[in-house]
Amino acid sequence: MADPRRRAQAQAPPPPPPPPEAIPDATTAGLEGTTIPTTSTPPPNTSTPAGPPTAPPFKLTFCTVCASNNNRSMEAHLRLTTAPTPYPTISFGTGSLVRLPGPSITQPNVYTFNNTSYASMYHELLTKDQRLYRANGILPMLERNKGVKWGPERWQDWQVGVPRVGRRGAGEDGANGDSNGIPEAEYSDDKGYSGTEGGTADVVITCEERCWDAVVEDLLARGAPLNRPVHVFNVDIKDNHEEALVGGRAILELADALNAAAVQERETLGGEAGAEGFDRGVAAAREGFDERVPGILADWQDRWPNLPALWTSAWF
């Protein structure tokens, strides 16, 4: 009898199972021998990328003022017009002449308002003593100013309500430029120009008490020909480059608070007629905003106790 163990060994082993059917990992067969990708396309990114802040539906128009329209008012002008949501801004000086530091306290560099450009001052001082005027910060200041507007303007010569459009007026010599041949630019080249075309402002911010006195006195002397309300603030800033930087930040914060309140009050009026009256500076339409201004200033003063402030309401 055969050994059953040998018989089991003689039997052929069972065939291996068939390999699994190959499944393409990236393509499947398509019509006419083409291949169609099977990899699913990821859904588009519907999230909104981070961008600049949304501009408010309304912006107050600001006017910054110091003695010579060179240091403090121009730093504030720059801050307001380069903020995340820039404001329409113009700037002036209240002095009789533009005075910049010279070799000594008794030898200032003196220029006329309205027809002397910042570029002309810059080139003149660069020629006189580049080392001195770069060390005391005058040349960097004028270089900044050149990028903001053409030249210093005098508050008392401002024709309120006259459109600020086109090219600036001719210089003293009758030419279309200053006495050094620097051509006068368009108003539209100024930073913060958009919104100032009408030649008025909603808020005036001076940087020294004597400038505030001069502005208020001038507004009273004008007799309010436009019957348009204006808020006049003073933020007392020492006339040096470091304090001007601090003051510029503080003025921007005050502007933001004022504009936020203006937007809120404008929205409560309802309808196009109410918003239009607010935009045109109608006193009745702005009554709610006007009432909030003292509280806004008080809150701001708590945050900036080292910058004494004044405020009054006046009329253009």
Beta strands, then each sheet from edge to edge (+ up, - down):
strand 1: 27-29
strand 2: 35-37
strand 3: 62-66
strand 4: 89-93
strand 5: 98-100
strand 6: 109-111
strand 7: 203-206
strand 8: 229-235
strand 9: 309-315
sheet 1: 1+ 2-
sheet 2: 4+ 3+ 7+ 8+ 9-
sheet 3: 5+ 6-
end
